[in-house]
């Protein structure tokens, strides 16, 4: 069952979490996979729709699920990148660091999203499409304020490096940090795995 669903790991954090237990599966993992299969059966007609649009604008949303990994207490980053009205790339990835606050974890998530945006921007320049001031929408005002207050970045060495990386790209005009309310945060789907009984019906 796990091998047949490995292609879902990119977009569904719950599948990746279950894949970690394929050497020693328990009943709870079987139940979870049954929920995933019910979801797939009920949503087989859904997919990505690419709509033509004259407006060519690259935007990005990033979010994080703080300490969501129950085993190692690492957080999960999620981000999605939209060109025009079309979702073109997304990521859901466990962070490499264990951090002590939601502000730090959100800030690291923004940095990860910025790195992905720079890669997309460089790819688009190969097609003579030049984007500047690309908005990154984050639902944590405190994480956005760290960029504006240079004193707060000294909490930890990794925060200081992240701060200078983001500050450099905002000053260059590559990206622009903007607040978005949590209920409008599109990246939530990549950080919060909807594995609740009955959710897929």
N, C-alpha and C positions, 0 to 999 in steps of 0.2 A: 504493500500500500504506500509506503514512504517513497520508494523508488519511483512509482508512477506519478507522484506529485512533486518531485524535486524541481520541476520547472516553475512551480509556484513560489519558490523560496524568495525570488527577487521582489515580489509584490506583497506577499502575505507573511508577516513575521511569525504567525502561529505555526505555519508549516515548517519553517526553519527551526523553531523551538522543538517541535516533535521529532525532527530528523536527528537531533542530538541524542535521542533515547532509543535509536533503532537497535543498538547492541543489547539493551536490557529493557524491552518495552513492558509497560504495566497496563492495567485495565483502563486507567485514566487516559492513556495515550490512544488506545483503541477507540474510546468514546469520543475523544477529540477528533480523530480522523473520520469518524462517522459523521460528525457535525460538518467537517470540511466537505465530505462527499455530498451531503445533503445540500450544502450551499452551491456546489458546482452543478448539481442536477437542476436546482431551481433557478440558476442564472446562466444557463448555457446559451441563451439568446442575447446576452450582454457582451459588449466589447468596446474597443476604442473607436470613436467616430472622428474622422478628420474632416473638418468643415473648411471650405474655402473662405478666406477673409482677406480684404484689402489691407486691413490693419495688421502690420507685422511688428509685434512688440513682444519682447522676451521678458517674462516675469517669473518669479520663483517664490515658493512657499516652503518654510522649514518649521519643523516641530520636533519635539523630543518627549519620550516617555521616561520620566525620571526613575532610575533604579528598577526598571521593569523586569530585569532578569532576576528571578527569585533565587537562583543558585549563586551567582557571583555578584549580584547587585550592580550590574552595569546598566547603563541607560541605552535606549534605542533611538538613533537619529532617523528622521524621515524627512525627505524633501521631494518636491516635484517641480518640474520646470515646464512652462507653457509658452508656446510661440503662437501668436494670434489667439485663437480660441482652442488650440490643440495641445494636449498633453504629449510631450515628446520624450522626456526622460523622468525617471523617478528612482529613488533609492530608499532602502530600509536597512539600516546597518547598526550593529551593536558597537558602542563606543569602546575604544581601547583603554580608557582611563576610568577609574572609579573616583567620582568627584563628590564633594561634600554638600553642595547646594544646587538648587534648581537654576539659579542664575548662571553658575559656571557651566552647567550642562547645556543650557539654552545657548549660551555664547559659543560653546564649542560646536553646537549644531549649526549655528549661523556661519561659522568659519568653514565647516564642511560643505555647506550649501554654496558658499562663495567660491570655493575651490572648483566645484562642479560647474558653476556658472562661467568661470573663466575658461574652462575647457570648451564649453559650448560656444562661448564668444569667439574663441580662436578657430573653432571649426567653421562657424558662420563667415568669418573673415576670408576663408578660402573660397567662398562663393560671392565675395564682394558685398557682404552684408555687415555693416558696422553698427554695433549697438553700444550706447553709453548710458550711464545712470540706470542700470538694470535694477528694478526694485526687488528686494528680498523682504517678504512679508513674514514677520515673526509675531507671535502672540504674547510675548513677554516684554513688558515695558522696561523692566529692570535690566534685561540683557542688552536692550538698545541703548539705555543710558550709560552702560559701562563704556561704550565707545566714546561718548561725549565727555566723560569724566576720567581723565588720565590717572587719577589717584587710585581708583578702584581696581585697575588691572594688575596691581602688584600683589594680589592675593597669592598667586602661585606662579611658578616659572612658565608652565604651559599656558596660563592665562595671559601672561605678558607677551609671549610669542604670538598667540592668537590675536591679541589686541593690536599689535603692530602690523600684522598681516592685514587685518580688516581696515585699520586706519589708513594704511597705504593705498588700498584699493578704493576706499571711499573718497580720499583726497584726489586720487587720479580721475575720479568720475566713472570708474568702472561699474560700481554697484552703489545702491542707496538703500539704507536700512529703514523700513517702514513698519508701523504697528498695524496689526489686523486683529479684530476680536476673535476669541477662541471659536465661537460658533461659525465664523467665516474662514477658518483655517483649513485649507484643502489638504494639507499634509498630515492631518490627524489619522487618516486611513492607513498611513504607512507606519504609524507608531503604536496605535492602540489596536491590538488584534481582537476582532469581534467574535471571540469564541465563547459565547454564552448559549446555554441550552435554549432551543426554541427561536434563536435569533434568525436562523436561516429559513424559516418557514414563511 
